[in-house]
Amino acid sequence: MKNKKIIFLISFVAIGVICHLFLNSYIQALVITFMINAIMALSLNFITGVANQFSLGQAGFMALGAYTSAVLTKEFLGDVWYVIPVTALAGACVSAAAGFLVSLPSFKLKGDYLAIVTMGFAEIVRVILLNWNHVGGPRGYNAIAKWPEFILSYAATGSYLIITFIVLYHLKISWFGRNLWAINEDEIAAEVMGTAVAKNKRAAFLVSSFFAGLGGALYGHHLGYISPGSFSFLMSVQILIYAVFGGLGSMSGSVLSAFILTALPEVLRSLPTGGLDLRMIIFPVLLIIMMILRPEGLLGRRELFASKEGSHE
Amino acid sequence: MNKMLVVENLNLSFGGIKAVDQVHFYINENELLGLIGPNGAGKTTVFNMVSGFYNPDSGSIKLNGSEIQSLSPDQINKSGIARTFQNIRLFGKLSVLENVLIAIQQTEKLGWFESLFRTQKYINKEKALKNHCLDLLRIFSLDHLANEQACNLSYGLQRKLEIVRALATKPKLLILDEPAAGMNHQETEDLKKLIYFIKEKFKLTVLLIEHDMKLVMSICDRLVVLNRGCKIAEGTPQEIKTNETVIEAYLGKRSHH
């Protein structure tokens, strides 16, 4: 067990160093994008896969995290990169608070109805940001503190991805995950067995929106520019695709699918298609084939590893 | 004798229909009380009020002296009442062990931080709980099925597992909602033995709702009969058997030619 952890840490550092020294900035940016996508997919997978509460508002939480962290660094903390790890956490906390508020009126809703509420929440966030001139309104918020070097960005984003994975995976296999699963199977029976249903659901929302906000904050500092348009409904759907593709309820599946679905469009980009942009046709066709052949996603509820520890990219 | 559960002047209406009308009864400690009545008599409604799913319009339900009628189902469970369901409600896709584990872990304080960091202490605690579950399953000889999905069990075993799961919450009062529904003669006999067994082994008080008259008459200490939301009789099985009002409720009025 100890060995696996050490091997994982060494390979994590090695990949970072190799990317930093030998690969161009295009690949480097892709690596960071993959990590952020993985954090987002994990956060959604926890609320939708483990707790079975269908959320389409992940982009809203992401926006809250991104704007909070961006405003904090730029307006209050001198626009320097080394405060980013802390402001990202602050963004995550604001997003978690919003998640808690959303869960208060909606804990009795399920499925499509909950999806509509969360979707509405994300739209409200987007429209407020769109009309808030202080943060740029529709023009977006510019020149946010960025990481000066790839390796720093890699270390911070990568560490947060590992933390996200470990926390959510541990919660999934703990009493909390079991409670959520029981509620998912039969809410009334779970309640009669002494499970506080509303409390558990709220906690799940809180955890999920915390990490969505964290992912959003890292996203803003990765690009250096955010606008309300980045956090539209399409973003929520994209995150949902990552989570469903990997398998709802499988944490390692989410990371795996974030990797595949981040890399795939880029690989398809280089296909010799004679000037035609076929990749936006091939990509959805692959997704449809996947839906037919493996509707439960790549891994279903299972994890990549049989043992209890460790995460892999 | 000590009265464990006291129900007083319970009322509940659904719109214009008075489902439960001034119902009152009590259960002594260590007693097996049967609640019977024809279809639509209000048995399940009373049940749902005792287990916290409905709030009564008026009246009180007291468990060992403290009022519980306004508590939620999970709080009622924590105060010592467990129940099973007429239509079995197991966590179908979870294993037999996990079904019991979910019930048992509610009685235990498992912290957030310990589970986040998965400390050795937490892992040990979880192991201990699992062993406890296995012990419980062994008593009912279900331990060899521990890793089986609950929905794969036979009907009779699912009933049994539901009772085990209810017991795992360490109740003082166990409420069984038509446990013999859909069972054949042999299974009903086994159920009878099972009810006696758990009552003695876990020192339980049992409230039983049942349609199967033979079962009710043979195992209950006392019976309460409901009809159209009202209590019409109360007494030992012998008294109930000969009670004119009860016979009338079940079979209709004797016609005089």
Boltz contact constraints between the chains, C-beta under 6 A:
constraints:
  - contact:
      token1: [A, 167]
      token2: [B, 116]
      max_distance: 6.0
  - contact:
      token1: [A, 170]
      token2: [B, 116]
      max_distance: 6.0
  - contact:
      token1: [A, 170]
      token2: [B, 118]
      max_distance: 6.0
  - contact:
      token1: [A, 174]
      token2: [B, 115]
      max_distance: 6.0
  - contact:
      token1: [A, 175]
      token2: [B, 105]
      max_distance: 6.0
  - contact:
      token1: [A, 175]
      token2: [B, 110]
      max_distance: 6.0
  - contact:
      token1: [A, 178]
      token2: [B, 102]
      max_distance: 6.0
  - contact:
      token1: [A, 182]
      token2: [B, 91]
      max_distance: 6.0
  - contact:
      token1: [A, 182]
      token2: [B, 102]
      max_distance: 6.0
  - contact:
      token1: [A, 185]
      token2: [B, 91]
      max_distance: 6.0
  - contact:
      token1: [A, 186]
      token2: [B, 89]
      max_distance: 6.0
  - contact:
      token1: [A, 186]
      token2: [B, 91]
      max_distance: 6.0
  - contact:
      token1: [A, 189]
      token2: [B, 89]
      max_distance: 6.0
  - contact:
      token1: [A, 191]
      token2: [B, 73]
      max_distance: 6.0
  - contact:
      token1: [A, 191]
      token2: [B, 74]
      max_distance: 6.0
  - contact:
      token1: [A, 192]
      token2: [B, 73]
      max_distance: 6.0
  - contact:
      token1: [A, 192]
      token2: [B, 83]
      max_distance: 6.0
  - contact:
      token1: [A, 193]
      token2: [B, 103]
      max_distance: 6.0
  - contact:
      token1: [A, 193]
      token2: [B, 169]
      max_distance: 6.0
  - contact:
      token1: [A, 194]
      token2: [B, 74]
      max_distance: 6.0
  - contact:
      token1: [A, 194]
      token2: [B, 77]
      max_distance: 6.0
  - contact:
      token1: [A, 194]
      token2: [B, 78]
      max_distance: 6.0
  - contact:
      token1: [A, 194]
      token2: [B, 106]
      max_distance: 6.0
  - contact:
      token1: [A, 194]
      token2: [B, 169]
      max_distance: 6.0
  - contact:
      token1: [A, 195]
      token2: [B, 74]
      max_distance: 6.0
  - contact:
      token1: [A, 195]
      token2: [B, 106]
      max_distance: 6.0
  - contact:
      token1: [A, 196]
      token2: [B, 74]
      max_distance: 6.0
